[in-house]
Structures are given as C-alpha cells and as structure tokens.
Amino acid sequence: MLSSLASKKEIRDKENQERLANAINTLDSIARNNNIQKNIRNIVREILTGIKDEKNGSISVRAANTISMLDNVTQNPQMQSHIRTLLWQVVSTLESIRE
C-alpha cells in the first residue's frame, strides 16, 4: 500500500514537471519572438524568471503565482489576440498542476 502511494506521488510529480516544462517552453517562445510587443515580452521574461526559480516555492505555488501574473497580463487590450490565446493555454496547463 505504501509503495502504491509513493508510486502515485512519483507519477504526479513527473506529470507536474512535464506540465511546467511545457508552460516554460511556450512562455520562452513568446519572450523570444520579436514580432510580439516589447512590453509583453518583458513581462513574460519576468514571469519566466519567477516560475523557474525554485526558491519561490513548490511547483504548485509557482504555478499559482504565474497564473495570477498571466491573468493580469492578458487584460492588456493592446495585446495581439493570438498571444492572449497562447497565454490562456499556458494558464490552462498550469492549472492542472496539483500537489
């Protein structure tokens, strides 16, 4: 029974790591895309710094903080709609991270 619980935790942790990596990859591609407004790229870079820094808490805490920041960013009326959609996809991915 105990090894079953440990196994489930390991699987969940691996899935969380994969989801986090997917979110980081998407945010990184946005941050490096010169066709996106500079102010949006700069904000996304700041978000990336926070989500990558393990000192900012567990994966779920960093995901929650990132979701909050992305929610504020997506409110920008001048943001291109396809970028907003990408950011919402990142939010959706991060929302699935649980401990």
C-alpha positions in Angstrom: 0.0 0.0 0.0 2.8 2.4 0.9 4.7 1.8 -2.3 1.5 2.3 -4.2 1.1 5.8 -2.7 4.8 6.5 -3.3 4.4 5.4 -6.9 1.3 7.6 -7.4 3.2 10.6 -6.0 6.1 9.9 -8.3 3.8 9.8 -11.3 2.0 13.0 -10.3 5.4 14.7 -9.7 6.6 13.7 -13.1 3.4 14.9 -14.8 3.7 18.2 -12.9 7.3 18.6 -14.1 6.2 17.9 -17.7 3.4 20.4 -17.5 5.7 23.0 -16.0 8.3 22.4 -18.8 5.6 22.8 -21.4 4.4 26.1 -19.9 8.0 27.3 -19.7 8.7 26.4 -23.3 5.6 28.3 -24.5 6.5 31.4 -22.4 10.1 31.2 -23.6 9.0 31.2 -27.3 6.8 34.2 -26.6 9.6 36.0 -24.8 12.0 35.4 -27.8 9.5 36.4 -30.5 10.4 39.8 -31.9 7.0 40.1 -33.6 5.4 40.5 -30.2 5.2 43.9 -28.4 8.3 44.6 -26.4 6.4 45.4 -23.2 4.6 42.0 -23.4 7.9 40.2 -24.0 9.5 41.9 -21.0 6.6 40.9 -18.7 6.8 37.3 -19.9 10.5 37.3 -19.2 9.8 38.4 -15.6 7.2 35.7 -15.3 9.7 33.1 -16.6 12.3 34.2 -14.0 9.8 33.7 -11.3 8.4 30.3 -12.4 11.9 28.9 -13.0 13.3 30.0 -9.5 12.7 27.1 -7.1 13.3 29.5 -4.2 9.8 30.9 -5.0 8.2 27.7 -3.6 6.9 24.4 -4.7 5.8 23.7 -8.3 2.2 24.3 -7.4 3.0 27.6 -5.6 5.0 28.9 -8.6 2.2 27.8 -11.0 -0.4 29.6 -8.9 1.7 32.8 -8.8 2.3 32.6 -12.6 -1.4 32.1 -13.3 -2.1 35.3 -11.3 0.5 37.3 -13.2 -0.7 35.9 -16.6 -4.2 36.9 -15.7 -3.1 40.5 -15.3 -1.1 40.4 -18.5 -4.0 39.0 -20.6 -6.1 42.0 -19.6 -4.0 44.3 -21.8 -6.4 45.5 -24.5 -3.5 46.1 -27.0 -2.2 42.5 -26.8 -2.5 40.5 -30.0 -5.3 38.0 -29.8 -3.2 35.0 -30.8 -0.7 35.8 -28.0 -3.5 36.1 -25.5 -4.7 32.7 -26.6 -1.2 31.2 -26.1 -1.1 32.7 -22.6 -4.5 31.3 -21.8 -3.2 27.9 -22.9 -0.3 28.3 -20.5 -2.7 29.2 -17.7 -4.8 26.1 -18.5 -1.6 23.9 -18.4 -0.5 25.4 -15.1 -4.0 25.0 -13.6 -3.6 21.2 -14.0 -0.6 21.2 -11.7 -1.5 19.8 -8.3 0.3 18.5 -5.2 
